[in-house]
């Protein structure tokens, strides 16, 4: 157990870091043994493989048309913002946006890459704030991966591999003690180490890094924040000749984004088919509406009004029951292992609607 709540834990870490930092500066340069790959996640790698989202069943809720209708017409964000200060409006917008997810059908996100930070934990920022505090932290070592053929790019704040990442026998998965019971009776086949921690995840990761001779760094949005040793990471990356493209500018991102558009259309059409069948039984006379809503974006006012009027006509409570029924059917398939991954969906595998054949009362 790594217990970050014990007295003087932070002070002891700082002493260890100062001593190790001195040694590294005396050495004068980094090699692969000085670099760790760090990833926080809510998915435990039972088989010793971190799979990209394109290779596993993955559903979540996005800011699509149903979400926008819920924010504006069901939860009345614009009305509630009246008379509030700018900071209060921002806080309310975030709160309402989260509440609106209760009225959102599941969709997905296609990503063909697996991402890490170097020598530190991802920091809260606009693209990574939801990653902070997830129950597992995976730490592996660059010395085992510097020649992996699926490395796409190496950057301090975002190093990413294509398709999947195979953990080395030296890899360590840190598990928050609150989630240890989740692993009971699970078949863990991967050849890696598991260590439990209590308290602050970032401090626990830093302890593991220091114990393995690696100086922890602070990860920023676009780079590792400047420190006495941070430049040696950049020098190592340059010396190896790795590509250093930001993910948002990479070809992987562009190709993934194209697949996202297709997947979002498929999920939307699946949901609207189910919605209209639940309300009318026979959706034959509404196929044009279904096709139109399935392709509509959040700024399409005609589609926005059409869905808003539809929800008003059946009642918000009825609409939410239908959304819940649809989502629960998908989650049941995910839980049973019968739900397709995104690659399979793009190849024609069916989603959840055809299993939701009970009429919602």
LINBELLIN-V877019 format. One record per run of one state. SS is the DSSP state (h for helix, s for strand, l for the rest). FROM is the first residue (numbers start at 1). TO is the last residue. If there is no record, write none. Layout:
# LINBELLIN-V877019
ss=[SS	SS]
from=[FROM	FROM]
to=[TO	TO]
This chain:
# LINBELLIN-V877019
ss=[l	s	l	h	l	h	l	s	l	s	l	h	l	s	l	h	l	h	l	h	l	s	l	s	l	h	l	s	h	l	s	l	s	l	s	l	s	h	l	s	l	h	l	s	l	s	l	h	l	h	l	h	l	h	l	h	l	h	l	h	l	h	l]
from=[1	2	4	9	28	32	35	36	42	49	52	53	56	60	61	65	75	77	81	86	104	107	108	113	119	129	132	136	142	145	151	154	159	163	164	167	172	177	184	193	199	201	212	219	220	224	225	230	241	247	250	251	281	284	296	301	315	316	337	342	347	353	356]
to=[1	3	8	27	31	34	35	41	48	51	52	55	59	60	64	74	76	80	85	103	106	107	112	118	128	131	135	141	144	150	153	158	162	163	166	171	176	183	192	198	200	211	218	219	223	224	229	240	246	249	250	280	283	295	300	314	315	336	341	346	352	355	361]
